[in-house]
Amino acid sequence: MRFAAVLAAPHAAAPPGVDPEAYRDALFEDVYEVIHALDLVRPAVAAPAELADLAESVIWPGTPVVVAATPLDALRGLERLGATEAVVVAPDAPDLPGLILGKLFRALGSRDVAVSPAAGGGLVALAARLPLPSWLPEIAFDDPEALDVLRKAGPVFKSPGWHRLRTPGDVHLLDPGLEGWDNTRALLS
């Protein structure tokens, strides 16, 4: 069974004049909508306990919520739900194409771990076959060395990368002509 989850983060670097919590929530909900639209994949959300209310506020009925603070915690939680393959996505890539996540799942046919790197370092998404391989180290989406750490630990498939909105100026990376990211678009309008 395949699962995809967005991992909530406590903060987002909002552009000037935009409420930081509303911005964080809009980004999170848009990433959730990306994973919810995937075919043959069960959507989920993962969040630290203190963000459980945020997670509950964006989900469709029946969507599981996993208490997790790190990508590996989220993968372990999805495994407890019965996942045999799972991807965890950073919460600040509201315009992420679902095709990238599809490539990660396809890669799990021949690899235990697949990643989508983030422009500027770190990761956009981490995918794994479950149970997790014993060599997989703890990483953070924001660790600029995450891809190198994973590659040194074991065989990792690298899919195309994507951008994340980690600084207030990163909103210029959003393509107004690209469909999706409706909550973020409405907030920034």
N, C-alpha and C positions, 0 to 999 in steps of 0.2 A: 504494500500500500504506500502510495506517495503522499507526502505532506509538504506544504510550503508555509512558512511563518515569517512574519515581520517581527523583529525584536525592538520593543520600545526603548527609547532612551530618555533620560530625565530632562535633557536640555536640547535646544536647537538655537543656532545663531541667527536670529531673525534680522531682516533688513531694518534700517531705521524707520520708525513710525509704525512698525508691526508688532503686535503683542507677542512676546516670545512663546507663551504657552499655547496660544491659538495657532501660531505658526508650527510649533512642534506637533500639535494635534492634527493639523491639516496635512502635513507631510506624512505622518504615520497612517492616517486614513487613506491617503492616496496610494501608498505602498500596499496597504491591505487590499485595496480595490484591484491592484495589478495582480496580486496572487490569487484573489478570489475569482478572477476571470480565466485562470488557467484551466485547460481541459485535463481531465483524468488525474487531478491533483486535489487533495483535500486542503482547504485553507485553514490556517490557525494563526493565533497571535501569541507572542511570548513577551513577558514583561516582568520586571522586578516587582516584588509585592507592593511597593509603594505606588506603582503605576497601574495596578489592577483596574482601577476605575476608568482610566483612559482606554485600556484594552477592551473592557466591557462596553464602552460607549460607541465603538466603531464597528463592532462585529455584527454579522447577520446571525439570526437564531441558529443554534446548533454548532456554531464555530467554537472549537475548543480553545481555552486560554491556558497556556503553560507558564508557570512561575519560573522565570529564568533571568539571570543578569548578564550572561555571556552567550556567545553563539554556541559553544559546546553544551552549556546547560540547556539551551533551547533544543538542540538535537537530541539530548538524552530524554528530555521531556516528551518530544515527539515519538521517540522510540517506545516510551511507556504507553503511548496511545495506540501502538500497533504499527507505526511506520516502519517500512523496510528501506525506504529511500526518503531523504528529506533535504530541503534547502531552507536556510535561514537568511533573511534579507535585512540589510541595514535600513533604519527608519527614515532616512533622508535622501531617498532616490525616487521622488514621486513620479517621475516620467520614465522609469525603467521599462524598457520593452520586455514583454513577456517572453519573447523569443530567446533572450539571454538566459532566462531561467529554464526554458525548454532545452537549451544546449547543455546546461549543467546536468539536468536529468538524463539526457542522452549519454553524456560522458560517463555516468555511473554504471553504464553497461559494461565498461571495460576498466574502470578505475574505482577505487574506494572513496576518493575525495576529488571534488572539483570546485573551482573558485572563479569568481568574476572579480578582477582587480578594480579598484577605484582609481580614477584619474587623480594624480597627486599623491598616491600611496594609500595603503590600506586595502580593504575589501568592500565590495558592494554586497556580495553573497558568498556563502559557504554551503556546499552540498556534500552529503556523505551517504554511503550505504550503511545500513544499520544491521547489527550492532556496530558501534564506532570502532574503527581500527585502533589497536592498542598504541600505535605510534603517533596518533594525532595529538599534537600539543594544544594547550589552551592558547587561544589568540583573541585579540580584540579587533573589531572592524576598523578602528582608528589607528591601529599600530602600523606605522609606515613600512615596517619590515615584515608584516604578516605573511606575504607571499613567499619571501625568501625563507622565513622560518618553516613554513609548511613544506616547501620544496626540499629543504635539508632533512626534514623528518621522514619523508616518504614520497611515493609517486603521486603527483597532483596534476590534474588536468586544468589548464587555464583557458577559460572561455574569453570572448571579447569583454573588455572592460566597459565601464560606464562612469558618469560623474555622480557626485553626491553634493548636497547643499550643506557644506560644513562651515562656511563663513557667510556673513551678510552679503558680500559681493557675488557669491556663487549663483544668485538668482538669475544672473545674465546667461547662465548655461541652459536655462529652460527654453525650449523652442516653442513659441506661441502657436506654430502651425502643427505641432504634434498633438494628437488626441490624448485624452486622459488628464491626469493631475488637476481634476476639476476643483477640489477643495483648496489646493494651494493657489490655483489661478484666481478663484473667487476672492480669497483673502488678499492677494496682492493687487487686485483691480482697484 
